[in-house]
């Protein structure tokens, strides 16, 4: 009980719980300065997978354009049969859907978090979902735009342009796909078709005319040299900037947390708690020294007076507690007086 009363009577900076709390705060800040910025490691690991699918999306768009053209004209230059071209176009379209969803939404094809959320979401979503064509050099925010093959359709970002492309490819498959096409038939070549080198080339002028008259095919071919290809390349540049933004955020967070840690350790723990405790201890020692000087020394032996005095001398305190000093003190029986 006496110890409790004495501890409650101490100033706050010299109490044990104050020192424990200060040390715990230092430890927490030390751990937090390492653990909190480490959450960006997963984002950094996610960037290569997302960029890979974004590049793959560009390739699959080009593949869809190629196979859509070959499916319509079937001139033999592709070295594939009619059913193989249709199956290749179907596969490319499905993979383009998957790659686009992985880049935007994540959770598939090795991509953790999509670009719709995250550090580069604002720039990505401006390209993907805003009204108009932000990838054009002369574009102004809020302007409406269209493509030459679909002048009546107002484009709503890259996502709107991709949806138009998906619909056009599906229309080409519905109109020109042969009835005997099987899924992924192009992966296993039909032996009846013969070697690639002997594939017959049979251009048909009537089918070549469809390149100009079919509106869906015109839109698909236009996308290769037009807005869709440009938009896919521009949004790739947006994703290429994500690692730099992540490193800037990681660096700024590290500096902030380290600064808070140093400030807490130096200002709060050392200057406020520790030095205040030391000053209070020195003041208490001075009071005790004055008290000892007022003791009635005449009732003590000479050695006792010296021992009391030396107890408060900083340089003699360790010697006083040593066994050699205690043994050197004379016994009371040896005193000739």
C-alpha positions as CSV (number, residue, x, y, z in Angstrom):
1,X,0.0,0.0,0.0
2,X,2.8,2.4,0.8
3,X,4.5,1.7,-2.5
4,X,1.2,2.4,-4.3
5,X,0.8,5.7,-2.5
6,X,4.4,6.7,-3.3
7,X,3.9,5.8,-7.0
8,X,0.7,7.8,-7.3
9,X,2.5,10.8,-5.7
10,X,5.2,10.7,-8.3
11,X,5.0,13.1,-11.3
12,X,3.5,11.6,-14.5
13,X,6.8,11.5,-16.4
14,X,8.6,9.4,-13.7
15,X,5.9,6.8,-13.4
16,X,6.5,3.3,-14.7
17,X,3.4,3.2,-16.8
18,X,4.5,6.4,-18.6
19,X,7.8,4.8,-19.6
20,X,6.1,1.6,-20.7
21,X,3.6,3.5,-22.9
22,X,6.4,5.5,-24.4
23,X,8.4,2.4,-25.2
24,X,5.3,0.6,-26.6
25,X,4.6,3.6,-28.8
26,X,8.2,3.5,-30.1
27,X,7.9,-0.2,-30.9
28,X,4.5,0.2,-32.6
29,X,5.8,3.1,-34.8
30,X,8.9,1.0,-35.7
31,X,6.8,-1.9,-36.8
32,X,4.3,0.3,-38.6
33,X,7.0,2.1,-40.6
34,X,7.8,-1.3,-42.1
35,X,4.5,-3.1,-42.3
36,X,2.3,-0.3,-43.6
37,X,4.3,0.6,-46.8
38,X,4.7,-3.1,-47.4
39,X,1.1,-3.3,-48.6
40,X,2.3,-1.7,-51.9
41,X,4.4,-4.8,-52.6
42,X,1.3,-6.7,-53.8
43,X,0.4,-3.8,-56.1
44,X,3.9,-3.8,-57.5
45,X,3.7,-7.5,-58.1
46,X,0.4,-7.1,-59.8
47,X,1.6,-4.5,-62.3
48,X,3.5,-6.9,-64.7
49,X,0.5,-9.3,-64.9
50,X,-1.8,-6.4,-65.7
51,X,0.5,-4.9,-68.3
52,X,0.9,-8.3,-69.9
53,X,-2.9,-8.6,-70.3
54,X,-3.1,-5.1,-71.6
55,X,-0.5,-5.9,-74.2
56,X,-2.3,-9.1,-74.9
57,X,-5.5,-7.2,-75.4
58,X,-3.9,-5.2,-78.2
59,X,-2.7,-8.4,-79.9
60,X,-6.1,-10.0,-79.6
61,X,-7.8,-6.9,-81.1
62,X,-5.4,-7.2,-84.1
63,X,-6.1,-10.9,-84.3
64,X,-9.9,-10.3,-84.4
65,X,-9.4,-7.8,-87.2
66,X,-7.4,-10.2,-89.2
67,X,-9.7,-13.2,-88.7
68,X,-12.8,-11.2,-89.3
69,X,-11.4,-10.0,-92.7
70,X,-10.3,-13.5,-93.6
71,X,-13.7,-15.0,-92.6
72,X,-15.5,-12.7,-95.0
73,X,-13.3,-13.0,-98.1
74,X,-11.9,-16.6,-97.5
75,X,-9.3,-16.1,-100.3
76,X,-6.9,-18.8,-99.0
77,X,-4.0,-16.5,-98.1
78,X,-4.5,-17.2,-94.4
79,X,-3.7,-20.9,-95.0
80,X,-6.7,-21.8,-92.9
81,X,-10.0,-23.4,-93.9
82,X,-13.3,-21.5,-93.5
83,X,-14.2,-23.4,-90.3
84,X,-10.7,-22.9,-88.9
85,X,-10.9,-19.1,-89.5
86,X,-14.3,-18.9,-87.8
87,X,-13.0,-20.9,-84.8
88,X,-9.9,-18.7,-84.5
89,X,-12.1,-15.6,-84.6
90,X,-14.4,-17.0,-81.9
91,X,-11.4,-17.9,-79.7
92,X,-9.8,-14.5,-80.2
93,X,-13.0,-12.7,-79.3
94,X,-13.5,-14.7,-76.1
95,X,-9.9,-14.2,-75.1
96,X,-10.2,-10.4,-75.8
97,X,-13.3,-10.4,-73.5
98,X,-11.3,-12.1,-70.7
99,X,-8.2,-9.9,-71.1
100,X,-10.3,-6.8,-71.0
101,X,-12.1,-7.9,-67.9
102,X,-8.8,-8.9,-66.2
103,X,-7.3,-5.5,-66.9
104,X,-10.3,-3.5,-65.8
105,X,-11.7,-5.6,-62.9
106,X,-8.9,-8.0,-62.0
107,X,-9.4,-11.4,-60.3
108,X,-8.5,-13.4,-63.4
109,X,-5.5,-14.4,-65.6
110,X,-3.0,-13.7,-62.9
111,X,-4.2,-10.1,-62.3
112,X,-5.1,-9.3,-58.7
113,X,-6.5,-5.8,-58.7
114,X,-7.9,-4.2,-61.9
115,X,-7.2,-0.7,-63.1
116,X,-10.7,0.4,-62.3
117,X,-9.5,0.7,-58.7
118,X,-6.1,1.5,-57.4
119,X,-3.5,4.3,-57.6
120,X,-4.0,4.9,-61.4
121,X,-7.8,4.6,-61.4
122,X,-8.5,8.2,-62.1
123,X,-6.5,8.4,-65.3
124,X,-7.6,4.9,-66.4
125,X,-11.3,5.5,-65.9
126,X,-11.1,8.8,-67.7
127,X,-9.9,6.9,-70.8
128,X,-12.2,4.0,-70.3
129,X,-15.6,5.4,-69.3
130,X,-15.8,9.2,-69.9
131,X,-17.9,10.6,-72.6
132,X,-16.0,11.3,-75.8
133,X,-12.6,10.2,-77.1
134,X,-10.0,11.4,-74.7
135,X,-7.2,9.6,-76.6
136,X,-7.4,12.0,-79.5
137,X,-4.9,14.8,-79.6
138,X,-7.4,17.6,-80.2
139,X,-10.0,16.3,-77.7
140,X,-11.5,18.6,-75.1
141,X,-13.3,17.3,-72.0
142,X,-17.0,16.9,-72.6
143,X,-16.8,16.9,-76.4
144,X,-18.8,14.2,-78.2
145,X,-17.2,12.1,-80.9
146,X,-17.9,9.4,-83.3
147,X,-16.0,7.2,-85.9
148,X,-16.4,7.5,-89.7
149,X,-18.0,4.1,-90.1
150,X,-20.6,4.8,-87.3
151,X,-21.2,8.6,-87.5
152,X,-24.6,8.3,-85.7
153,X,-23.1,6.6,-82.6
154,X,-21.7,8.8,-79.9
155,X,-18.6,7.1,-78.4
156,X,-18.4,6.8,-74.6
157,X,-14.8,6.2,-73.9
158,X,-12.7,3.1,-74.7
159,X,-15.2,0.8,-73.1
160,X,-18.0,2.0,-75.3
161,X,-15.7,1.6,-78.4
162,X,-14.8,-2.0,-77.3
163,X,-18.5,-2.9,-76.9
164,X,-19.2,-1.7,-80.4
165,X,-16.2,-3.8,-81.6
166,X,-17.5,-6.9,-79.8
167,X,-20.9,-6.5,-81.3
168,X,-19.4,-6.0,-84.8
169,X,-17.3,-9.2,-84.5
170,X,-20.4,-11.2,-83.2
171,X,-22.3,-9.9,-86.2
172,X,-19.6,-11.1,-88.6
173,X,-19.6,-14.5,-87.0
174,X,-23.4,-14.7,-87.2
175,X,-23.4,-13.8,-90.9
176,X,-20.3,-15.6,-92.3
177,X,-19.6,-18.5,-89.9
178,X,-20.0,-21.9,-91.6
179,X,-22.4,-24.3,-89.9
180,X,-19.9,-27.1,-89.4
181,X,-17.5,-24.9,-87.3
182,X,-16.4,-26.5,-84.0
183,X,-14.8,-24.6,-81.1
184,X,-11.1,-24.3,-81.3
185,X,-10.9,-26.2,-84.5
186,X,-7.9,-24.2,-85.6
187,X,-5.8,-25.7,-82.8
188,X,-5.9,-29.2,-84.4
189,X,-5.5,-28.9,-88.2
190,X,-7.8,-31.1,-90.2
191,X,-5.7,-33.6,-92.2
192,X,-8.0,-33.3,-95.2
193,X,-7.0,-29.7,-95.6
194,X,-3.4,-30.7,-96.5
195,X,-0.1,-29.0,-95.7
196,X,0.1,-25.3,-95.3
197,X,2.3,-24.9,-98.3
198,X,-0.3,-26.4,-100.6
199,X,-3.3,-24.4,-99.4
200,X,-5.3,-23.1,-102.4
201,X,-5.5,-19.4,-103.0
202,X,-8.9,-18.5,-104.5
203,X,-9.7,-14.8,-104.4
204,X,-13.3,-13.9,-105.1
205,X,-14.0,-10.3,-106.4
206,X,-17.6,-10.5,-104.9
207,X,-16.3,-11.2,-101.5
208,X,-13.6,-8.5,-101.8
209,X,-16.4,-6.0,-102.4
210,X,-17.8,-6.9,-99.0
211,X,-14.8,-5.1,-97.5
212,X,-16.5,-1.8,-98.5
213,X,-20.2,-2.7,-98.3
214,X,-20.5,-4.6,-95.0
215,X,-20.8,-2.0,-92.2
216,X,-19.7,-4.3,-89.4
217,X,-16.5,-5.3,-91.3
218,X,-15.9,-1.7,-92.3
219,X,-16.0,-0.7,-88.6
220,X,-13.7,-3.6,-87.6
221,X,-11.1,-2.8,-90.3
222,X,-11.3,0.9,-89.4
223,X,-10.5,0.1,-85.8
224,X,-7.1,-1.3,-86.7
225,X,-5.9,2.1,-88.0
226,X,-8.3,4.3,-86.1
227,X,-9.5,5.1,-82.6
228,X,-9.6,1.7,-81.0
229,X,-6.0,0.8,-81.7
230,X,-4.9,4.3,-80.7
231,X,-6.9,4.1,-77.4
232,X,-5.5,0.7,-76.5
233,X,-2.0,2.1,-77.0
234,X,-2.7,5.2,-75.0
235,X,-4.2,3.4,-72.0
236,X,-1.2,1.2,-72.0
237,X,0.9,4.3,-71.4
238,X,-1.3,5.1,-68.5
239,X,-0.6,1.7,-66.9
240,X,3.1,2.1,-67.6
241,X,3.1,5.1,-65.3
242,X,1.6,3.1,-62.3
243,X,4.9,1.7,-61.0
244,X,6.4,5.2,-60.8
245,X,3.4,6.5,-58.9
246,X,3.6,3.5,-56.5
247,X,7.2,4.1,-55.8
248,X,6.5,7.8,-55.2
249,X,3.8,6.9,-52.7
250,X,5.9,4.3,-51.1
251,X,8.8,6.7,-50.7
252,X,6.6,9.5,-49.2
253,X,4.9,7.1,-46.8
254,X,8.3,5.8,-45.6
255,X,9.6,9.3,-45.0
256,X,6.5,10.3,-43.1
257,X,6.5,7.3,-40.9
258,X,10.2,7.5,-40.3
259,X,9.9,11.2,-39.4
260,X,7.0,10.4,-36.9
261,X,9.1,7.6,-35.4
262,X,12.2,9.8,-34.9
263,X,10.1,12.6,-33.5
264,X,8.4,10.3,-31.0
265,X,11.7,8.7,-30.0
266,X,13.6,12.0,-29.7
267,X,11.0,14.5,-28.5
268,X,8.4,12.5,-26.6
269,X,10.5,9.7,-25.1
270,X,13.9,11.4,-24.7
271,X,13.3,15.1,-24.2
272,X,9.9,15.0,-22.4
273,X,9.9,11.7,-20.5
274,X,13.5,10.7,-20.0
275,X,15.1,14.1,-19.4
276,X,12.2,15.2,-17.2
277,X,12.8,12.0,-15.1
278,X,16.5,12.7,-14.9
279,X,16.0,16.3,-13.8
280,X,13.4,15.2,-11.2
281,X,15.9,12.6,-9.9
282,X,18.7,15.1,-9.6
283,X,16.4,17.5,-7.7
284,X,15.4,14.7,-5.3
285,X,19.1,13.8,-4.8
286,X,19.9,17.4,-4.0
287,X,17.1,17.5,-1.4
288,X,18.3,14.3,0.2
289,X,21.9,15.6,0.3
290,X,20.8,18.7,2.1
291,X,18.8,16.5,4.5
292,X,21.9,14.3,5.2
293,X,24.0,17.4,5.9
294,X,21.6,18.4,8.6
295,X,21.8,15.1,10.4
296,X,23.2,15.2,14.0
297,X,26.6,13.9,13.0
298,X,28.0,14.3,16.5
299,X,26.2,11.1,17.6
300,X,28.0,9.1,14.9
301,X,31.5,7.7,14.8
302,X,34.0,9.3,12.4
303,X,33.8,6.4,10.0
304,X,30.0,6.6,10.1
305,X,30.0,10.3,9.2
306,X,32.4,9.7,6.3
307,X,30.1,6.8,5.1
308,X,27.0,9.0,5.1
309,X,28.9,11.7,3.3
310,X,30.4,9.4,0.7
311,X,27.0,7.8,0.0
312,X,25.9,11.0,-1.7
313,X,29.2,11.6,-3.5
314,X,28.7,10.3,-7.0
315,X,32.4,9.2,-7.5
316,X,32.4,7.3,-4.2
317,X,29.1,5.6,-4.3
318,X,30.3,2.5,-6.2
319,X,33.3,2.2,-3.9
320,X,31.0,2.3,-0.9
321,X,29.0,-0.7,-2.1
322,X,32.1,-2.7,-2.9
323,X,33.2,-5.5,-0.7
324,X,36.7,-4.1,-0.4
325,X,35.4,-0.9,1.1
326,X,33.2,-2.7,3.6
327,X,36.1,-4.9,4.7
328,X,38.4,-2.0,5.1
329,X,36.1,-0.3,7.7
330,X,37.4,-0.8,11.3
331,X,35.3,-2.6,13.8
332,X,33.9,-0.8,16.8
333,X,36.1,-3.0,19.2
334,X,39.3,-1.7,17.5
335,X,38.5,1.9,18.3
336,X,41.0,3.0,20.9
337,X,38.6,5.7,22.1
